[in-house]
């Protein structure tokens, strides 16, 4: 179930195939009986892939259909968000504790972790209910996805989606550094995540090049993801009752969050410059040219194969892949 368009298939067919595969994969995770946290995490990744796919095909779907489907999948992810956020919160506290270089901060984080754990009653039952709810919603979504249509059913639809998301990523990057808020950096992160998923979707056209772009975007997404995890930690800290932690603990943790986010945002800046070095339309034309070149190569190879003597075909089939062209 590779999250990839095939170069030799109609765009609409690939769109429906990929969406159906991700829905099926998400449902299998939700129905598994072990590792609830892992199942929720994997399901949410499937939902992010589906929403990235919808963004790529937005123009072909039309705004009305896009907004409706995007909202439905966002709502499904929302039913699982609380369990996932709690898991990420604890993982972030554990990581910060391991990296802490001061006894006062380590003690504050351990106390904070105890408070968070104590604030999670009936988690297993709630997670099971949410998983069942999400599975039912995905069953309905699978039926809808089979009926979705793209107009036009050509790569031009995907090119426009690429350009749209790329332009938004540029704008969100500039806004993040201008505003320097958790919300602004999270908005940029979502565009970066869509960027690397879009590159993954098209990677069969030129695997080596697209894989490099995927890794660059994924690396930046991970930095911004750590920043967002710290933002969740700050939000949780702000919601605690005044007497939940000893005096001074909240200040220690808040200071650590601010310091770590400053370093992460500094590291993200040059990576963002590289990832968004092109102008949006130029980016779309480049990717479109690669895709059309790959499809032309496929057609040429098919034509050559159809007229090639059988003996030559057998020799080509036995040759190493690097020597077949």
N, C-alpha and C positions, 0 to 999 in steps of 0.2 A: 504493500500500500504506500508507494512512494508519493510524496506530496509534490508531484511534478506534472506539468503538461507534457504530452508526447508531441514531438515535432510533426509527426505524420497523421495526427487526428484533428478533426474539426474542433475549433475553439469551444463551441457550445457543448459538444460531447465531452470534452476534457473537463470543462467546468462542472458539469453535473456528475461526472465520474469521481472527480476529486472530492467534491462536497459529500457525496454519498459514502465514500470510503472513510472520511474523517468522522462523519456521524456514526457509522458502524463501529469505528474504533473507540469513540467516546462511550458508546453504549456498552461495549464489552468491558471497559474499565469500570463503569458504574455498577455493572452486574457482578463483578468479581467479588468474592467473599473475603478477601484478605487485603491488608494494608489500605485502610480507608483513606489515610492522608495521601498516599501515593496515587490512589485511584482518582481522587479529586484533582490532584496536581496534573496528572496526565489528561484528564478530561478537559480541564481548563485550557491546556495547550492545544487540544484538538479544536476547541471553540475559538481560540485566537486564530488558528490557521483558517478556519471557515470564514471568519470575519475579514481576514486579510484577502481571502479569495473573493469575497463579495465586493470589497473596495476596489480590487483590480478590475472587476467586471461591472462596476457601477454604471457606467455610461450605457452599456448594452442592456442592463436590467431596467434602466429608468429609475429616476429618483424615488418614485412612490414605492416600487417593489423593493429597491435597495433599503430604504429606511425601514420598511416593515420587517424585512428579513433580518436586518442588522439588529433591530430592536428586540426581536424574538430571541436571537442567539445571545445578545447581551443580557437579557432577562434570565436565560438559563444559566449563564455564568454567574449571575448575581445570586442565584439560590445556593451556589456553592462558595461564595466569596467569604463568608464569615469563617467557615472552617479553614479555608486556605489561608486567610489573613492571620488567624491565630497560630497556625503552624509556622508561617513565615516569621511571625513576631518572636516566637520562642527560638527559632533557628538564629535569628539576628542577635538576640540577647546572648545566646551561647557563643556565637562567633565573636561578639564584642568582648565578652568575658575572657575568652582565650587570648585575645589580642591586647587586652588592657595592660598597661604598664604601671598602674598605681593601685595600691591596696584599697584606698577609699572608693575608687571607681569600681573595682572588682566586687567589693562588698555591696555597693549600691545596686549593681546589676544582678547579683544573686538574690538580693531581697526583692528586686523588681520581678524577677522570674517567679519567685514564690507567690507573689501577688497575682501574676497573670495566670499561673496554673490553678490557683484557688478560685479564680474568676471564670472557670470553664466547666460548670456543672452540666451533667447530662450531654456531654459533647457527642459521645458515640451514638446515642439515640437520635439526636438532632441531625447528625451527619447522615445516618441511614435514611431518615425521612427526606432530607434534601436530595440525596442521590436518587431515591425512587421518583421524586417529583421531576428531577432533571431528565431521568430516563424516559418518563412518559412524554415530556415535552419534545425530546429528541426523536421519539417515534413518530410524532406528528410532523416534525420538521423534515424527516426523511421523505415522507410522502409529498410534501410541498416541493422539496428540492428537485424531485424528478420532473416536475412540471415547469420549472423555470426556463425561460428562453432568453437568448441574447440577440440583440439587433443593433448593429450588424454582427453576424457570426463570422467575424474576421479578427485578425490580430490588431486591427485599428482600435477595436474596443479595449483591448488590454493596454495598448500604448497610451490611450487617453487616461486609463486608470493609473498607470505608472507616473505619468506627468503630474496628475492631480495630487497623488500622495507625496511625490518628490517636492513639489512646490509647497505643500503644507509642511513638510519636514523642514525646509529652509526657513519658513516663517516661524515655526515653533522653536527652532534652534535660536533664532535671533531674539524671540520673545523670552525664552528661558534665561538667557544671559542678561537681558535688559531688566527683567522683573526679579530674577533670582529667588523665586518662590518654589515650594514643593510642587504646587499644582502645575506651574509652567514647565518644570523639568519632567514631570510625569506625562504631560501632553506631548512633549518632544519624544519621550521614550516610546510612546505608542506609535508614532510615525516611523521611528527607527525600527521597531519590531515589524511593522508592516513592510518596510523596505527590505529587510533580509528575507522575509517570507516570500515577497514578490520575486526576488532574485532566485530563491530556491525553486519556485514554481516554474521558472523559465530556464532552469539550468541545463536541461538536456540539449539546448541549442549550442552551448559551448561550455562543457562541464568545468574545465580548468579555470576559465575566466570568471564564470558565475560563482564558483565555489570560493574564489578569493573575495568577491564582493559580499557573499553571504557571511564569511568569517569576519570581515571588517565590520559589517553592520551588527553581527551578533556580539562581537567584542564590545562595541559601544553600547549595545542594549544591556549587556551585563553590568557595565559600570552604572548606567542610569537605573538599572534594576536594584542595585545595592543602595543607590541614593533613595529610591522609592521605599525600600524596606526600612530605611532609617526614618523616613517621613511617617510611616505607619507606627513606628516605635514612639515618635514624638507625639502623634495624635493619641495613642493609647495612654501615654504619660499624662497628657493634659486632661484626660477623662477620669483619672483616678480620684477618689475622695481625698481631701487634704490630709487625712490622718492615715492613709494607706501605706506611706513610706516615712521613715524617720526624716527629720529636718536635714536638709543638705543633700539627700540622695537624688532628688529630682534635679537639683542644680548640677550635680556631677554628671548625671546621664545626659542632660540637655547640652552641657558643654561638650561632651564627647561626640554627640550627634552632630553638632554644628561643625566641629573640627573635621570629622570624617567626611561630611558632605562637602565641605570646602575643598578637600583634597580630591574627591571624586569628580566634582564639577570642573576642577582645574584639569584633571586628566582627560575628561571627555571633550574638552574644547578642541585640541588639535585633531582628535579622531573625527570630530564632527566636521571640521574644515576639509579633511580628506574625503569623507564619505559624501559630502554635498558640494564637491568642487565644481560640478557642471551646472549649467543653467538647465532649468526643467525641460524645455523643449529639446535641447541638445541631448539630454539624457534619454528622452523618449525615442528620438531618431536613432541614436546609437543602438539601443536595445532592439528596436524594430528592424534595423538593418541586419543585425546578427541573426535574429529569428528568421527573417526572410532568406538570408543566405543559407541557413541550415536547412530550411524546407526545400530550397532549390537544389542543394546537394543531395538530399534524399531522393528527389525526383530524378535527378541525373543518374544516380546510382541505380535506381529502379529501371530506368530506360536502358542503361548499359547491361544490366543483368538480364533483361528480357531478350537482348540480341546477342548475348555472349554465348559461344559454344559451350556445350555441357562439360567438356573436359576442363576448360578454363574456369568454369564455376566451381568445379570440385577442387581445383588447385587453390582458388581464392578462399574457399571455405576452410581449407586446412592450414592456410598461412596464418602467422601471428597477426593479431589485430593491428599492430603498428605498421605491418607491411602490406596490408590489403589495398591501400589506396595508390 
